[in-house]
Amino acid sequence: MAGKVSSDGTKFVEGARQRIWLVKNVEMLKGYEGQEANLRGEVAPETNAIQVLSISPQVSHTANWGDSAFRR
């Protein structure tokens, strides 16, 4: 799921639904505090908790209008 890690690194806000997940293993989020990220994990919807299995930073791509691909 894609979203944002909280500034204290204990919660993850899912971007699409703005659902807040409490992270069980906060050590996995170390270094990602306050950043947009993609993560995979095992969720427990009844307690809004997630066990993070992997995390990666969200990559944003921007178009360079001066690039040759746009000159036609």
C-alpha angles and dihedrals in degrees: 000000000000125000146102131299113228119249091252093046096235100103138045122208111208107225102217100050100017088235115163118225123194109224116227097195103041092173088077090063095052108130094020098080111144094002134120109249146164117232140180123206151130112280131206102199094186091063098027089237130139133195104211116224099174139357134193132177117258111250118216119202123204128193119239103213090198091061118115091242089071096047107093 
